[in-house]
Structures are given as structure tokens and as C-alpha cells.
Amino acid sequence: MNQKINSLYKELYNIKAQNRQEEMKLESVIQSEFNILFSQDKELQKALEDVQASSNYGIDESGTVYQWIRFKANIDYNFHFLNNYLQENYYSEYLSRDECIKHLIGPIDQEIVINDSGDVFCERSCIINKEDYSSISDRNAQIESWMQEKGYYPGVFQQDRDGNISIVNTNK
């Protein structure tokens, strides 16, 4: 390429880089203003408390377990900035098409999962076979024992053949 074209490309690159820096600064200021608005929204703050106490669980396409509640965000909110706020402060996100907030718990393979056959898995390994226990209370005691032995206390979930999950209280 000739020198003039190279010079013009460099000038174009510098302008784009400068504009991107200014854009990022302005986005940061806008995010700060939205954060104040979000933190003062009593309905949003109540929903964020409620989602963490919710008994509605799911697994998303990436294998992450989450809790969720129905919530319709203020129509004036910019959902990009709302999701930045939720992710940075609550490990949550707003799904506008579903009108819900989901609170991310963690990857399913890091949790204890009881499959529909009754086998118990953690980190993709079977830790208790269905044949190794005679009752649900026996199974739960074995799960508790395994957690104490490992010093690892993940969530415990029951998963049906359709992939639906529910939390299991192993202390009953």
C-alpha cells in the first residue's frame, strides 16, 4: 500500500480509538446514574430479595442453576444498564422477554444432583448409587456425610427426566 493510504488508516484508527474511549467514559457516567436509580427502586430491591428466597429453580443452556421470579421492570429502564447493575451487584439478570429476574447460583456440575433414577452425582461423578441406600433419609444422611468428609457444601438438587430441578433439604 502506498504511504498516503497507510497514513489515512492510522488517522482513522486513532479517531476510532479516541471515540471509543470517550464512549466508554460516558457509558460509565450513565451506568453510575442508573445505579443510583436502581438502588432507590423499592420494587426492584424487593424483587432482588425475593428471587434469592425463591423456590423456583431452573438450569440454563450453559448448565448454570438459577432461581427466578416474575418481575416486570420499569419500562423507562435501559435493560443493558439494568443487567450491568444486577450482574455486578447481585449475580442476577433481567430477562425482558420473559419478564423475570434470575439469580445465578452456579454450574450444575458443581452442585449435588439426584437424578430421576435415584443416583447421586457431584462434578459429573456418581457419589452414591441408588442401591447404596434404602430410604430418602438414608440417602440424605449419606449426602451429608459425603459433604462433611469432603469439606464441600454445594446445593443439593433433585432433577427429573425432563431436566426440571428442585432443591433438596438433606437435613430433614
Secondary structure, DSSP 8 states (H G I E B T S, - for coil): --HHHHHHHHHHHHHHHHHHHHHHHHHHHHHHHHHHHHHH-HHHHHHHHHHHT---EEE-TTSEEEEEEE----TTS-HHHHHHHHHHHHSEEEETTTTEEEEEEEEGGGSEEE-TTS-EEETTEEEE-GGG-SSHHHHHHHHHHHHHHHT----EEEE-TTS-EEE--TT-
